[in-house]
Amino acid sequence: MLDDRKKKILQAVIDEYINTAEPVSSGALVKKYNLKYSSATVRNELAELEGKGYLDKTHTSSGRVPSEKGYRFYVDELIKDDNISLEEIKYIQSKLGTKVNEIEDLTKIATTTLSEITHYTTVSIGPKAQTQIIQEIKFVLLGSRMLMVVIVTDSGLVKETIIKYNEDITESQVETLNNLFNSKLKGKPLSKIDKPMEEYILSEIKYSIDVIKPIIEQINKIIEAEENIYLEGANKSLELPEFKSLELVKNFVNILDEKDLMIDVLNSGLAKDINVYIGDENENEQLKDFSIVTFKHSVGDKDLGTIGIIGPKRMNYSKVISVMKYISKKMNMDLKMQDNTEQDNIEQDDVKQDENRTEDDKNNSN
């Protein structure tokens, strides 16, 4: 454990290095951070912090820079997670207040907003299709031989596809399909369907396989579809001093191009937590020169996707985590309000239906 003086000095070193990207000297700390310690005392403490592995000394200067151990202690013990301005809060509110029809669109907006405020590269993926609960399957006839299939899940994920047939499809057939698929699949996780869909459907009703088979094939494609990755602000990271190294730039660009690697990074960590991986804490060798901060967005048990930032180890962790926490809080509040509104509408519809039935019963009795 570090005493309070060492904590204050370590925090000052890391804050200064994050702001300037220059090795930090004892003189700079005494002048800028009002530490109330003499330069000699600060120098001694810096030497001790270096000896304990929290700081490194550069070859070109007597100043010090944070080590990965120093950054880790800073993130775990010293960081301020209220580093967000009123102006930034208002900007986030205006962006996330945009009306969207699909949860994936909200994830895209949040990803862009996070990049705009932090000036780092942000990446995100939506919720996994396989984990979603089917809320409704809707069939809509677009023409005599064209059918649109829409799948809505409990998290607001919407998937749709269009199927073309060689024979005419009737409205009666569409109504049968709506009843059939919803009665068999509504309320089931996409990944928990333990038989082939043909078996589910055909075991209950004899129906033209020429009509059903293309539908089943398209639904299976939706379930097995690869996760979409959204990327924002790659050019902003390249403006940072660390990226004067062509080797680092090349490595960074290669990482962003490797879809499987980014999916693995975003899917790591615990739900509802903000996860910080610094340098060697990243399992993949390609990520050793970078830090990654992610948060999994969820409401209740609903997985709504993951958003992350990738940047140099000299990252403004305080700003990143503060903005992430506020965006996560804002998204949760908005979605809970939306769920409550939808529930109220359902209850109001139920009341109206009950009133109509009562009125019909009265009329019938008369």
N, C-alpha and C positions, 0 to 999 in steps of 0.2 A: 504494500500500500504506500501511496505517496502522501506526505503531509500537505497541509493547505498551501504553504508557500511554493512547493514544487508544482502543485496543481495549477496555481495561478500563473506561474512562469511558463509551464508547458502549454497552457491554454493560450497565453499571449504569443508564444513562439509559433504555434500552429495557425492562429488567426492571422498573424503577420505574414507568414509564408503563403497562406492561401490568398491573401490580398496582393502580395507583391511578386511572388514566384522567385524571390531572391533569398539566399541564406541569411539568417537572422543573427545579429550581433547583440551583445548585452547592452551596448550603448543605445541602440535603437529601441530596445524594450523599455529601458528606464525613461527615455524621452517621450515615447508615444503612449505608454500604457499606465503611467502613474502608479507604478508598482510599490513605491515608497521603500525600495531597497536600494542599497548602493550598487554601483556597477560591479564592484568586486564580489559582493554577495551573489548577484545575478550570475556572474561568470562561474563561481563555484557551483551554484545550483545547476547551471547548464552542463558543467562537466559531470556532475553526479547523474543527471538525467541521461546523458550520453552513455555513462558507464552502466546504467541500468537498462540500456537498450531502447529508450524512448526517443532519442535523437541520434542523428548521424552528423558527422562533420565532413564538409566537402573538402576536396583537394585544393580548390582554387581560392578558398576564403577561410577565414577564421570563424565565419558564421556557421550556424547549424540549421539542419532541416529535419522535419519529422521523419521517423522511421515508421514502418507498418505497425509496429507495436505502439508507437506514439499515437498514430491515427486511431487505432482500435480503442485505446484508453480514452481518447478525446470523444469518440462517438458514444462509447458506453457510459462515460462518467461526467464529461464536461460540457457536452453540447447543449446549446439553447435551441429548443424546438418552437420558439415563438418569433423566429426571424422572418417575419412577413409583414409588409406594410399595409396600411389601410387601402392605399391605391391598388396594390396587388390583390387584396381581398375583393375589392369591387370589380376588378377585371375578371377574376375567376368566376364571380357570381354572374357577370354578364355573359361570359362564354358558356358556362354550364347551364345557364337559364335558357339556352336555345332549345326549342322544342324539337325532339327527335322521335322517330317512329320505331327505331331499333336500338337495342343496347349497344350494338357494335358502333353505331354512329356516336353515341355518348363517349365510348372509349376513345374513338379517334379525336374528338374535341378535347378530352382531358389530356391526351398525349401531346397534342399541339400546344395547348395552354401551358403545360408543364415545361416544355422546351422553350417557349417564348419567355417565361419568367426566369428560368434558371440559366438559360443560354447553353445548355448541354444537349447532347443527343438523347432522345427518348425513343423507346421501343415499347410496343405493347402487343398483346394477343387478346382476343375475345375469349369468352368461356368455351370450354371444350364441348363440342356437340354431343359427344357420347355420354356426358354427365347430366344432360338436360332432361327434364321431365316433360313429356309431350302434353301440352295443354289443349291443343286442338289441331286437327288436320282438316283443311278446307279444300274442296274441289270446286273449281269455277270453270264453266264452259265458255271458252273464248270464241269458238266457232264450231261448226258442225263436226270438225275433226281435230280440234285443238283443245287440250285440257290443261289448266293451270292448277298445280298442287302447292299449297301453302302450309308449312308446318310452323306452329307457334309453340314455344316452350315456356316454362314457368318463369324463366329469367328475362323474358322479353326477346329472346333470340328468335329471329324470323328467317326461315329458309324457304325459298320458292323455286319452282322449276316448271317448265312447260313441256308437255308431251304431245306429240303429233301422231295421229292414227291414220290408218289406210281406210277405215270405215267410219261411218257416222256414229257419233255418241249422242244419246238422247238425254234430255233433262231428267227423265225418270232414272236413267242409269246413274247420273251424277248424284242424285238424291240418295240412291242406294249405296253408292260408294262413300258418301259422307257419313251415313249412319253406320255402315259396316266398319270402316277404318277407325272411326272414333270410338265405337263400342269395344273394339278389340285392343286399341293402342293408347287411348287417352289415359293419362296418369302413369304411364310406364316410362322408365328411363330409356333413352335410346340405346344404351349399352346393355340393358338387362333383358332384352327380348331373347329368350333362351331357345327359341325355335326359329327356323326360317319363316319369314313373313308369309310365304305361300302356304305354309302349314297352318298358321293362325287363321288366315282368311278362308282358305279352301276347306278347312275342317268344319266351318260354320255355314258356309253357303256355297252352292254350286253356281259359279259365275264364269263368264267367258274369260279364260286364261289370257286371251289376246288383249283384253282390256286391263286385267289386273297386273300381269307380269311387267309391263313397262313402268307402272306406278311403283311396284316393289323395287325394281332396279334403280329408279331415281331416288327413292328414299334411302336405299342402301348407300348410294353415292354421297348423299348428304351426311349420313352418319360417319362415313369413312373419309370425308373430305379433310384435307390438310388444314391446319390452323393458319389463319391469315395474320401476318405480322405487319404492323404499322410502324413507320420510321419517320422521325421528325428531327430536324436540326443537325444533321451530320456536318454541314458546312460550318456551323458555329463552333464545334469542337476543334476543327482544324485551325481555327484562329488562335488557339491557346498556345502559350510558349512551348509546352511539351512537344507539340507537333512540328517543331522545327526539324526534328529528327525524321528523315525520310523513311527509315526502317520502322519507326513507330507509326507513321502515317499508313504505310503499306499494311502493317499488321492490323491496324484499326479498320481499314477499309475491307480487308479480308474477313474480319470478324462479322462486320455488318452484312456481308454477302452470304455468310453461312447460316442459312435459315434454321437448320437443325440445332446448331449451337445456341442461337438466340432463344429458341423455344425451350431448350434445356435450362438455360439461365433463368428465364422467366417462370418456369414451372418449379424451380427449386424454392426452398423456404417454407415457412408455415403460413397457413391462411390467416388473414387479418393482421399479420405483422408487417412492419417495415423491416426488410432484410438488407444488411450492408455487408458486402464482400470486398475486402481490400487486398489487392495484389495477390500474394501467394495463397490467400484464403480461397481464391477461385480454383476449382479443381482442374479446369482445363488450362494447359500450359500457355495457350494463346492469350489468356486473360491476365497473365501475371503482372503486366505493366499497368493494369487498369483497376478502377473501382467500379462496382455495380451496386446500385440501390434499387430495390424493387418493393412494390406493395401489391398484395392480392386484394382485389376489390370484391367484396361480397356483402350481401344483405341477408341476414339470417343464415340459412344453409345454402343460399343460392350463390354459386360461383359466377361472377360477372367479368372475369378476366384479370389480367395482370399488366401493370405498367411499370416500366423500369427506366433507369438512367445509366448510361455507360460513359465514363470519362476518366481522366487521369486520376492518380491517387491523390494529387493535390486538388481535391474537389471541395467545393463549398458545402460541406455536409450539413451545416446548420440551415442554410437556405433551402437545400434540396429536401431535407426531411421536414422542415416547417411547411413548405409548399405542398409536399405530398400528403401530409397529415390533413391539411385544410381541404385539398381537393377530395381526398377520400371521405372526409366528414361531410362535405357538401353533396357529393354524389349519393351517399347513404341517406341523408336527410331528404333529398329530392325524390329518390326512388321509394322511400317509405311513405312519403306524402302521396305519391302517385298510386301506390298500392292501396292506401287507405281510401283515396278518392274512388278507385275502381271498385273496392269493396262496398263503399257507400252506394255507388250506382247500382251494383248488383242487388243490394238489399232493397233499394227504392223500387227497382223493377219487380222484385218478388212481392213487395207490398201492393204495387199496382195490379199485378196479376191476381193476387188474393182478393183485392177489392172488385176486380172485374168478374171473378168467379162467383163471389157473393151476390153481385148484382144480377148475374145471369141466373143464379139459382132462384132469386126472388121473382124474376120475370117468368121463369118456368113454372113456379108454384102458382103464380097468378093465372 
